[in-house]
Amino acid sequence: MNYPIKYIIALAVGAALIGAPYYFPKESLEVLFVVWFMLIPVAFIVFLVYGIIVYTRDMKHSIVVSIKPAEAIMAFARREDELRGVKRSLYEEVSNKMKKG
């Protein structure tokens, strides 16, 4: 619970909405349903807009690298050759130590 005040406020509003029809006339229940059915799409739109804003703000800090597929494959091949050479030298070093030891 990072923000306990938000949870307390949400709990109080929810309790008020659920308990209101017991203390008010029948029309208040109809109003509750109308407000609730309006609140769901509005909340969806608000969260959607908020998510888009956060996403675009985070995209400003991202780095986009464009490289041609052929260059990428050649870079992977070079790196693989380097790793193969390192493995070969380590294997030779270990085998020489085993022969001496």
C-alpha positions as CSV (number, residue, x, y, z in Angstrom):
1,M,0.0,0.0,0.0
2,N,1.9,2.9,-1.3
3,Y,-0.9,5.4,-0.9
4,P,-3.1,4.5,2.0
5,I,-5.1,7.8,1.8
6,K,-6.3,6.9,-1.7
7,Y,-7.5,3.5,-0.5
8,I,-9.3,5.1,2.5
9,I,-11.0,7.6,0.3
10,A,-12.1,4.9,-2.2
11,L,-13.4,2.8,0.6
12,A,-15.4,5.7,2.0
13,V,-16.9,6.6,-1.4
14,G,-17.7,3.0,-2.1
15,A,-19.4,2.6,1.3
16,A,-21.4,5.8,0.8
17,L,-22.6,4.6,-2.7
18,I,-23.5,1.2,-1.4
19,G,-25.2,2.4,1.8
20,A,-27.0,5.4,0.2
21,P,-30.0,3.4,-1.1
22,Y,-30.9,2.2,2.4
23,Y,-31.3,5.7,3.7
24,F,-32.7,7.5,0.7
25,P,-35.8,6.9,-1.4
26,K,-36.2,4.5,-4.3
27,E,-35.2,7.0,-6.9
28,S,-31.7,7.3,-5.4
29,L,-31.1,3.6,-6.3
30,E,-32.0,4.4,-9.9
31,V,-29.7,7.4,-9.8
32,L,-27.0,5.2,-8.4
33,F,-27.3,2.8,-11.3
34,V,-27.3,5.6,-13.8
35,V,-24.3,7.2,-12.3
36,W,-22.6,3.8,-12.0
37,F,-23.2,3.0,-15.7
38,M,-21.9,6.4,-16.6
39,L,-18.9,6.1,-14.2
40,I,-17.5,2.9,-15.7
41,P,-17.0,4.2,-19.3
42,V,-15.7,7.5,-17.9
43,A,-13.2,5.7,-15.6
44,F,-12.1,3.5,-18.6
45,I,-11.5,6.6,-20.7
46,V,-9.6,8.4,-18.0
47,F,-7.4,5.4,-17.3
48,L,-6.8,4.9,-21.0
49,V,-5.8,8.6,-21.5
50,Y,-3.6,8.4,-18.4
51,G,-1.9,5.3,-19.7
52,I,-1.2,6.9,-23.1
53,I,0.3,10.0,-21.4
54,V,2.6,7.8,-19.2
55,Y,3.5,5.7,-22.3
56,T,4.4,8.7,-24.4
57,R,6.4,10.3,-21.5
58,D,8.4,7.0,-21.1
59,M,9.0,6.8,-24.9
60,K,10.9,10.1,-24.8
61,H,13.6,8.4,-22.8
62,S,13.9,5.3,-25.0
63,I,16.7,4.8,-27.5
64,V,15.7,3.5,-31.0
65,V,18.5,1.8,-32.9
66,S,17.9,1.1,-36.6
67,I,20.2,-1.3,-38.2
68,K,19.9,-3.3,-41.4
69,P,19.3,-7.1,-41.0
70,A,22.4,-8.0,-43.0
71,E,24.6,-5.8,-40.7
72,A,23.0,-7.4,-37.6
73,I,23.6,-10.9,-38.8
74,M,27.2,-10.0,-39.6
75,A,27.6,-8.5,-36.1
76,F,26.3,-11.7,-34.6
77,A,28.6,-13.8,-36.7
78,R,31.6,-11.7,-35.6
79,R,30.6,-11.9,-32.0
80,E,30.2,-15.7,-32.3
81,D,33.6,-16.0,-33.9
82,E,35.1,-14.0,-31.0
83,L,33.4,-16.2,-28.5
84,R,34.5,-19.3,-30.3
85,G,38.1,-18.1,-30.2
86,V,37.9,-17.4,-26.5
87,K,36.4,-20.8,-25.9
88,R,39.2,-22.4,-27.9
89,S,41.9,-20.5,-26.0
90,L,40.3,-21.5,-22.6
91,Y,40.1,-25.1,-23.7
92,E,43.7,-25.2,-24.8
93,E,44.8,-23.5,-21.5
94,V,42.8,-26.1,-19.4
95,S,44.0,-29.0,-21.5
96,N,47.6,-27.8,-21.1
97,K,47.2,-27.5,-17.3
98,M,45.7,-31.0,-17.2
99,K,48.6,-32.5,-19.2
100,K,51.2,-30.7,-17.0
101,G,49.4,-31.4,-13.7
